[in-house]
């Protein structure tokens, strides 16, 4: 039988053929591109693609349309219920979902247990169920009394976990006083945290702070016998909070000092400070920019 035409899609505006048993579309069904895609983002679980026909269902399931992400945002732990709702609806049965909402984790064996780092925020409910406790100081989950093989098997059984990397134990170091032995766990956590950097773009990057860049200084002498000294500094800081929100701060300061070339006496100082702060939470992104200009002249 020849496929019969259907009205154009509300999203793409393209005419589609209806699926007829035994027709040419049935043979090509296995090669169809996914209509919907699931992925993790810092704002939550994101469903994108041909969602127009499901908009009422997605609203009812607590979804929120995000114009920037071009998708519907849901809580991290709502994936299983969302997929069941889509597959159970009349419009959802005709759609193919590509599940890319899977976390990449890193395991490190430490003294007395195992620590898990990486993209942990989307699967925090799973880690809590497995007996883990969140350590905000080093940004990892700690499992006391659990073996690496046992925990790895349990996490790999979850459909929300993509890969698990096993980090080798930290090489033995020369004996240290008993008061310092408790630092072994923190050492393992630091290694886990370092490997996790940059793994989850916009999702759950580990907290990190960038030190100030080395100041740059330039000295010149003007025709009016004034010496000009220019100093520039820049710094940046990125912070990942326990609730999943992020904060990034960038600051740039330039200072210009004028002094007498002969005596070195101060004449004037000018400084310009530019600061940019970006805060991203589950519901909104707030960007704040400030410029502070200071001028100081000597009365003598």
SEGUVEX-596018 format. One record per residue (C-alpha): residue number from 1; residue in three letters; z, x, y. Coordinates in steps of 0.2 Angstrom, whole numbers. Each point is the difference from the previous one (the first is absolute). Last residue first. Layout:
n: NUM; res: ALA; w: Z; u: X; v: Y
...
***
This chain:
n: 300; res: UNK; w: 235; u: 257; v: 346
n: 299; res: UNK; w: -1; u: -19; v: -4
n: 298; res: UNK; w: -7; u: 3; v: -17
n: 297; res: UNK; w: -12; u: -13; v: -7
n: 296; res: UNK; w: 1; u: -11; v: -15
n: 295; res: UNK; w: -14; u: -11; v: -7
n: 294; res: UNK; w: 2; u: -11; v: -15
n: 293; res: UNK; w: -13; u: -11; v: -9
n: 292; res: UNK; w: 5; u: -10; v: -15
n: 291; res: UNK; w: -14; u: -9; v: -10
n: 290; res: UNK; w: 4; u: -13; v: -13
n: 289; res: UNK; w: -10; u: -8; v: -15
n: 288; res: UNK; w: 7; u: -13; v: -11
n: 287; res: UNK; w: -9; u: -6; v: -16
n: 286; res: UNK; w: 8; u: -15; v: -10
n: 285; res: UNK; w: -8; u: -5; v: -16
n: 284; res: UNK; w: 5; u: -17; v: -8
n: 283; res: UNK; w: 7; u: -10; v: -15
n: 282; res: UNK; w: 5; u: 12; v: -13
n: 281; res: UNK; w: 4; u: 14; v: 13
n: 280; res: UNK; w: -10; u: 13; v: 8
n: 279; res: UNK; w: 8; u: 9; v: 15
n: 278; res: UNK; w: -11; u: 12; v: 10
n: 277; res: UNK; w: 7; u: 11; v: 14
n: 276; res: UNK; w: -10; u: 10; v: 13
n: 275; res: UNK; w: 8; u: 11; v: 12
n: 274; res: UNK; w: -9; u: 10; v: 15
n: 273; res: UNK; w: 11; u: 12; v: 10
n: 272; res: UNK; w: -7; u: 7; v: 16
n: 271; res: UNK; w: 10; u: 14; v: 9
n: 270; res: UNK; w: -1; u: 7; v: 18
n: 269; res: UNK; w: 11; u: 14; v: 6
n: 268; res: UNK; w: 1; u: 7; v: 18
n: 267; res: UNK; w: 4; u: 16; v: 10
n: 266; res: UNK; w: 12; u: 11; v: -11
n: 265; res: UNK; w: 2; u: 17; v: 6
n: 264; res: UNK; w: -9; u: 14; v: -10
n: 263; res: UNK; w: 2; u: 12; v: 15
n: 262; res: UNK; w: -19; u: 6; v: 2
n: 261; res: UNK; w: -10; u: -14; v: -10
n: 260; res: UNK; w: 11; u: -14; v: 7
n: 259; res: UNK; w: 2; u: -13; v: -12
n: 258; res: UNK; w: -9; u: -16; v: -6
n: 257; res: UNK; w: 4; u: -8; v: -17
n: 256; res: UNK; w: -11; u: -11; v: -10
n: 255; res: UNK; w: 6; u: -10; v: -15
n: 254; res: UNK; w: -10; u: -9; v: -13
n: 253; res: UNK; w: 9; u: -11; v: -13
n: 252; res: UNK; w: -8; u: -9; v: -15
n: 251; res: UNK; w: 9; u: -12; v: -11
n: 250; res: UNK; w: -5; u: -10; v: -15
n: 249; res: UNK; w: 10; u: -12; v: -9
n: 248; res: UNK; w: -3; u: -9; v: -17
n: 247; res: UNK; w: 10; u: -14; v: -7
n: 246; res: UNK; w: -2; u: -9; v: -16
n: 245; res: UNK; w: 7; u: -16; v: -8
n: 244; res: UNK; w: 3; u: -1; v: -19
n: 243; res: UNK; w: 18; u: -6; v: 1
n: 242; res: UNK; w: 7; u: 17; v: -5
n: 241; res: UNK; w: -8; u: 8; v: 15
n: 240; res: UNK; w: -15; u: 12; v: 1
n: 239; res: UNK; w: 0; u: 12; v: 15
n: 238; res: UNK; w: -13; u: 11; v: 8
n: 237; res: UNK; w: 3; u: 12; v: 14
n: 236; res: UNK; w: -11; u: 9; v: 12
n: 235; res: UNK; w: 3; u: 14; v: 12
n: 234; res: UNK; w: -10; u: 9; v: 14
n: 233; res: UNK; w: 4; u: 13; v: 13
n: 232; res: UNK; w: -10; u: 7; v: 15
n: 231; res: UNK; w: 6; u: 13; v: 12
n: 230; res: UNK; w: -9; u: 5; v: 16
n: 229; res: UNK; w: 6; u: 14; v: 11
n: 228; res: UNK; w: -8; u: 1; v: 18
n: 227; res: UNK; w: 4; u: 15; v: 11
n: 226; res: UNK; w: -2; u: -3; v: 19
n: 225; res: UNK; w: -8; u: 13; v: 11
n: 224; res: UNK; w: -11; u: -13; v: 9
n: 223; res: UNK; w: -15; u: 7; v: -10
n: 222; res: UNK; w: 8; u: -7; v: -16
n: 221; res: UNK; w: 7; u: 10; v: -14
n: 220; res: UNK; w: -1; u: -6; v: -18
n: 219; res: UNK; w: 12; u: -1; v: -15
n: 218; res: UNK; w: -4; u: -10; v: -16
n: 217; res: UNK; w: 13; u: -5; v: -13
n: 216; res: UNK; w: -3; u: -10; v: -16
n: 215; res: UNK; w: 16; u: -7; v: -9
n: 214; res: UNK; w: 0; u: 2; v: -19
n: 213; res: UNK; w: -2; u: -18; v: -7
n: 212; res: UNK; w: 16; u: -10; v: -2
n: 211; res: UNK; w: 5; u: -3; v: -18
n: 210; res: UNK; w: -8; u: -14; v: -10
n: 209; res: UNK; w: 12; u: -12; v: -8
n: 208; res: UNK; w: -3; u: -9; v: -17
n: 207; res: UNK; w: 5; u: -16; v: -8
n: 206; res: UNK; w: -10; u: -4; v: -15
n: 205; res: UNK; w: -16; u: -9; v: 1
n: 204; res: UNK; w: 2; u: -18; v: -6
n: 203; res: UNK; w: -16; u: -10; v: 3
n: 202; res: UNK; w: -11; u: 4; v: 15
n: 201; res: UNK; w: -9; u: 14; v: -11
n: 200; res: UNK; w: 10; u: 2; v: -16
n: 199; res: UNK; w: 0; u: 17; v: -7
n: 198; res: UNK; w: 1; u: 10; v: 16
n: 197; res: UNK; w: 16; u: 8; v: -5
n: 196; res: UNK; w: 6; u: -4; v: -17
n: 195; res: UNK; w: 0; u: 18; v: -6
n: 194; res: UNK; w: 12; u: 5; v: 13
n: 193; res: UNK; w: 12; u: -14; v: -4
n: 192; res: UNK; w: 1; u: 5; v: -19
n: 191; res: UNK; w: 3; u: 18; v: 5
n: 190; res: UNK; w: 14; u: -6; v: 12
n: 189; res: UNK; w: 8; u: -11; v: -13
n: 188; res: UNK; w: 1; u: 14; v: -13
n: 187; res: UNK; w: 9; u: 11; v: 13
n: 186; res: UNK; w: 11; u: -15; v: 5
n: 185; res: UNK; w: 5; u: -1; v: -19
n: 184; res: UNK; w: 4; u: 18; v: -1
n: 183; res: UNK; w: 11; u: 0; v: 16
n: 182; res: UNK; w: 15; u: -4; v: -10
n: 181; res: UNK; w: 1; u: 17; v: -7
n: 180; res: UNK; w: 4; u: 7; v: 17
n: 179; res: UNK; w: 19; u: -2; v: -1
n: 178; res: UNK; w: 0; u: 8; v: -17
n: 177; res: UNK; w: -7; u: 17; v: 7
n: 176; res: UNK; w: -18; u: 4; v: -3
n: 175; res: UNK; w: -8; u: 8; v: -16
n: 174; res: UNK; w: -18; u: 7; v: 4
n: 173; res: UNK; w: -13; u: -14; v: 0
n: 172; res: UNK; w: -8; u: -9; v: -15
n: 171; res: UNK; w: -17; u: -7; v: 3
n: 170; res: UNK; w: 0; u: -18; v: 7
n: 169; res: UNK; w: -4; u: -12; v: -14
n: 168; res: UNK; w: -18; u: -5; v: -2
n: 167; res: UNK; w: -7; u: -15; v: 9
n: 166; res: UNK; w: -6; u: -14; v: -11
n: 165; res: UNK; w: -14; u: -10; v: 8
n: 164; res: UNK; w: 0; u: -19; v: -3
n: 163; res: UNK; w: -16; u: -10; v: 3
n: 162; res: UNK; w: -5; u: -18; v: 4
n: 161; res: UNK; w: 16; u: -9; v: 0
n: 160; res: UNK; w: 0; u: -19; v: 4
n: 159; res: UNK; w: -5; u: -5; v: -17
n: 158; res: UNK; w: 17; u: 6; v: -7
n: 157; res: UNK; w: 0; u: 8; v: -17
n: 156; res: UNK; w: -2; u: 18; v: 8
n: 155; res: UNK; w: 17; u: -3; v: 9
n: 154; res: UNK; w: 9; u: -3; v: -17
n: 153; res: UNK; w: -8; u: 15; v: -9
n: 152; res: UNK; w: 3; u: 12; v: 14
n: 151; res: UNK; w: 19; u: -5; v: 1
n: 150; res: UNK; w: 2; u: 3; v: -19
n: 149; res: UNK; w: -10; u: 17; v: 1
n: 148; res: UNK; w: 10; u: 6; v: 15
n: 147; res: UNK; w: 17; u: -4; v: -7
n: 146; res: UNK; w: 12; u: -12; v: 9
n: 145; res: UNK; w: 18; u: 4; v: 3
n: 144; res: UNK; w: -1; u: -2; v: 19
n: 143; res: UNK; w: -16; u: -7; v: 7
n: 142; res: UNK; w: -3; u: 5; v: 18
n: 141; res: UNK; w: -13; u: -7; v: 12
n: 140; res: UNK; w: -7; u: 11; v: 13
n: 139; res: UNK; w: 1; u: 1; v: 19
n: 138; res: UNK; w: 11; u: 16; v: 2
n: 137; res: UNK; w: 14; u: -8; v: 10
n: 136; res: UNK; w: -5; u: -18; v: -3
n: 135; res: UNK; w: 5; u: 2; v: -19
n: 134; res: UNK; w: -6; u: -16; v: -8
n: 133; res: UNK; w: 9; u: -4; v: -17
n: 132; res: UNK; w: -10; u: -3; v: -16
n: 131; res: UNK; w: 6; u: -10; v: -14
n: 130; res: UNK; w: -17; u: -6; v: -7
n: 129; res: UNK; w: 1; u: -16; v: 9
n: 128; res: UNK; w: 2; u: 10; v: 16
n: 127; res: UNK; w: -16; u: 10; v: -3
n: 126; res: UNK; w: -9; u: -16; v: -4
n: 125; res: UNK; w: 6; u: -8; v: 16
n: 124; res: UNK; w: -5; u: 15; v: 10
n: 123; res: UNK; w: -18; u: -1; v: -6
n: 122; res: UNK; w: -9; u: -1; v: 17
n: 121; res: UNK; w: 13; u: 13; v: 8
n: 120; res: UNK; w: -2; u: 13; v: -14
n: 119; res: UNK; w: -16; u: 9; v: 5
n: 118; res: UNK; w: 5; u: 17; v: -4
n: 117; res: UNK; w: 18; u: 4; v: -6
n: 116; res: UNK; w: 10; u: -3; v: -16
n: 115; res: UNK; w: 15; u: 10; v: -5
n: 114; res: UNK; w: 7; u: 3; v: -17
n: 113; res: UNK; w: 17; u: 3; v: -8
n: 112; res: UNK; w: 16; u: 11; v: 0
n: 111; res: UNK; w: -8; u: 16; v: 7
n: 110; res: UNK; w: -17; u: -3; v: 6
n: 109; res: UNK; w: -16; u: -6; v: -9
n: 108; res: UNK; w: -14; u: -4; v: 12
n: 107; res: UNK; w: -11; u: -15; v: -1
n: 106; res: UNK; w: -15; u: -4; v: 12
n: 105; res: UNK; w: -7; u: -17; v: 3
n: 104; res: UNK; w: -17; u: -7; v: 4
n: 103; res: UNK; w: 1; u: -19; v: 4
n: 102; res: UNK; w: -12; u: -13; v: -5
n: 101; res: UNK; w: -8; u: -14; v: 11
n: 100; res: UNK; w: -18; u: 4; v: -5
n: 99; res: UNK; w: -2; u: -17; v: -9
n: 98; res: UNK; w: -18; u: -5; v: 1
n: 97; res: UNK; w: -1; u: -19; v: -1
n: 96; res: UNK; w: -15; u: -9; v: -6
n: 95; res: UNK; w: -3; u: -18; v: 7
n: 94; res: UNK; w: -6; u: -16; v: -9
n: 93; res: UNK; w: 18; u: -4; v: -7
n: 92; res: UNK; w: 6; u: 1; v: 18
n: 91; res: UNK; w: -9; u: -15; v: 6
n: 90; res: UNK; w: 8; u: -12; v: -13
n: 89; res: UNK; w: 18; u: 8; v: 2
n: 88; res: UNK; w: 9; u: 8; v: -15
n: 87; res: UNK; w: -8; u: 17; v: 2
n: 86; res: UNK; w: 6; u: 1; v: 19
n: 85; res: UNK; w: 17; u: -6; v: -4
n: 84; res: UNK; w: 3; u: 12; v: -14
n: 83; res: UNK; w: -7; u: 14; v: 10
n: 82; res: UNK; w: 13; u: -5; v: 14
n: 81; res: UNK; w: 14; u: -1; v: -11
n: 80; res: UNK; w: -3; u: 17; v: -8
n: 79; res: UNK; w: -2; u: 8; v: 17
n: 78; res: UNK; w: 15; u: -7; v: 9
n: 77; res: UNK; w: 11; u: 16; v: 0
n: 76; res: UNK; w: -8; u: 8; v: 14
n: 75; res: UNK; w: 1; u: -15; v: 12
n: 74; res: UNK; w: -17; u: -7; v: 5
n: 73; res: UNK; w: -13; u: 4; v: 13
n: 72; res: UNK; w: -17; u: -9; v: 0
n: 71; res: UNK; w: -15; u: 11; v: 5
n: 70; res: UNK; w: -11; u: 7; v: 14
n: 69; res: UNK; w: 12; u: 14; v: 2
n: 68; res: UNK; w: 0; u: -1; v: 19
n: 67; res: UNK; w: -1; u: -19; v: 0
n: 66; res: UNK; w: 15; u: -3; v: -11
n: 65; res: UNK; w: 1; u: -17; v: -8
n: 64; res: UNK; w: 17; u: -4; v: -6
n: 63; res: UNK; w: 3; u: -6; v: -18
n: 62; res: UNK; w: 15; u: -10; v: -5
n: 61; res: UNK; w: -7; u: -8; v: -16
n: 60; res: UNK; w: -4; u: -16; v: 10
n: 59; res: UNK; w: -11; u: 11; v: 12
n: 58; res: UNK; w: -9; u: 8; v: -15
n: 57; res: UNK; w: -4; u: -17; v: -7
n: 56; res: UNK; w: -6; u: -7; v: 16
n: 55; res: UNK; w: -11; u: 16; v: 3
n: 54; res: UNK; w: -7; u: 0; v: -18
n: 53; res: UNK; w: -18; u: -5; v: 5
n: 52; res: UNK; w: 0; u: 13; v: 14
n: 51; res: UNK; w: 7; u: 15; v: -11
n: 50; res: UNK; w: -16; u: 8; v: -4
n: 49; res: UNK; w: 6; u: 18; v: 2
n: 48; res: UNK; w: 18; u: 6; v: 4
n: 47; res: UNK; w: 17; u: -2; v: -8
n: 46; res: UNK; w: 13; u: 12; v: 8
n: 45; res: UNK; w: 18; u: 2; v: -7
n: 44; res: UNK; w: 11; u: 6; v: 14
n: 43; res: UNK; w: 0; u: 6; v: 17
n: 42; res: UNK; w: 1; u: 19; v: -5
n: 41; res: UNK; w: -16; u: -4; v: -11
n: 40; res: UNK; w: -2; u: -3; v: -18
n: 39; res: UNK; w: -17; u: -6; v: -7
n: 38; res: UNK; w: -8; u: -16; v: -8
n: 37; res: UNK; w: -18; u: -3; v: 1
n: 36; res: UNK; w: -10; u: -16; v: -2
n: 35; res: UNK; w: -18; u: -5; v: -4
n: 34; res: UNK; w: -2; u: 15; v: -12
n: 33; res: UNK; w: -18; u: 5; v: -3
n: 32; res: UNK; w: -9; u: -8; v: -13
n: 31; res: UNK; w: -7; u: 10; v: -15
n: 30; res: UNK; w: 9; u: -10; v: -14
n: 29; res: UNK; w: -8; u: -16; v: 7
n: 28; res: UNK; w: -18; u: 6; v: -1
n: 27; res: UNK; w: -4; u: -8; v: -17
n: 26; res: UNK; w: 8; u: -17; v: 6
n: 25; res: UNK; w: -10; u: 0; v: 16
n: 24; res: UNK; w: -17; u: -1; v: -10
n: 23; res: UNK; w: 5; u: -17; v: -7
n: 22; res: UNK; w: 9; u: -3; v: -17
n: 21; res: UNK; w: 14; u: -9; v: 8
n: 20; res: UNK; w: -3; u: -4; v: 18
n: 19; res: UNK; w: 9; u: 9; v: 14
n: 18; res: UNK; w: -4; u: -6; v: 17
n: 17; res: UNK; w: -12; u: 11; v: 10
n: 16; res: UNK; w: 5; u: 6; v: 17
n: 15; res: UNK; w: -8; u: -3; v: 17
n: 14; res: UNK; w: 7; u: 13; v: 13
n: 13; res: UNK; w: 11; u: -5; v: 15
n: 12; res: UNK; w: 12; u: 14; v: -4
n: 11; res: UNK; w: 17; u: -8; v: 3
n: 10; res: UNK; w: -3; u: -19; v: -1
n: 9; res: UNK; w: -12; u: 3; v: -15
n: 8; res: UNK; w: -17; u: -8; v: 2
n: 7; res: UNK; w: -2; u: -17; v: -9
n: 6; res: UNK; w: -4; u: 1; v: -19
n: 5; res: UNK; w: -17; u: 2; v: -8
n: 4; res: UNK; w: -3; u: -5; v: -18
n: 3; res: UNK; w: -3; u: 14; v: -13
n: 2; res: UNK; w: -15; u: -2; v: -11
n: 1; res: UNK; w: 3; u: -6; v: -18
***
